[in-house]
């Protein structure tokens, strides 16, 4: 009987941990679709023309993927655009958090 009272809270805690972990990437992807295009465009404004053109093309593709519900694939396009500009997505998100 004591095992049941011990196992129920443990099972609930483990379930909550898995649900929280499953929700985080979706929230991060949604935030990426909302903030990354503007951040990348701001960086592209001061970049070399070839780098900026490549990044902006990737951003446009990423935005279309966001509209179609492909947030994970859009995140990959935004990451490629940031890389084309000589930065990465982690730097973009830390810049936003610091502001």
N, C-alpha and C positions, 0 to 999 in steps of 0.2 A: 504494500500500500504506500509506503514512503517513497518507493521508486517512482510511482506515478506522479506524486506531487513534486518530485524533483525534475522529472523529465518534461513535464508540460511547460514550465517556464523556459527551460533550455531550448525546447523545440520552437517556442514562440520567438525567442531571441535570435535563433539561427535563421528562421524564416524572415524576420524583419531585416536582418543583415543582407540576405540575398535580394530582397525586394528593394532595399536602398541602393544596392550596387547595380541592379538592373535599371533603376530610374536615372542614375547619374549620367550615363552616356547619352541617353535620349535628351536630357536637359542640356547637356554640353553641346550636342549637335544642334539643338534648336538655337542656342545662344550663338553658335558659330554662324548659322544662316542669317541671324539678325545683325551681328556686329562685324564679322570678318570682311564682307565686301567693302564697307566704308573704310575700314582700317587699311586694307590693301590698296584701295584707290588713293588714299592719302599718301602712302609710301610711294606709289607709282608716279605721283605727280612730280616727285623730285628725282626719279630714277632715270637711267639711260633710256633713250627711246625704244631700243629693241627689247630691253628687259620689261619696260612698262607695257608695251604692246602684247607681249607674251602673257604677262600677268593679268592684264585686263581681259584678254580672251578667255583665260582660265576662270576668272571671276564670273564672266557672263555665263559660261557653261555651268559653273557651280550654282549660280542663282536659278537657272532653269531646272537644275536637279532638285534644289530646295522646293521650288514650286510644285514639282512632280512628286515630292515626298521622298526623294532619295537623299536624305540628309547625310548619311555616312559617305556616300560617293561625293557629295558636294564638299564635305569636309576635306576629302582627299584632293579635290581640285583647288580649294582654297590653300591647302598646305603646299601644293605644287606652285601656286602663284606666289606665295610668300617666299618659297625657296628660290624662285626665279628672280626675286628682288633682293636676295641675299640675306633673308631673315627666316624665321620659322614661326609656326603658329603659337608656340609657347611664349615667344617674345611678344607677340601681338596681344595675347591674353593677359600677360603680366603688365603690359603698358596700360591696358584698359583698367585693370584692377588698381593700379597705382594712381590713376586720375581721379 
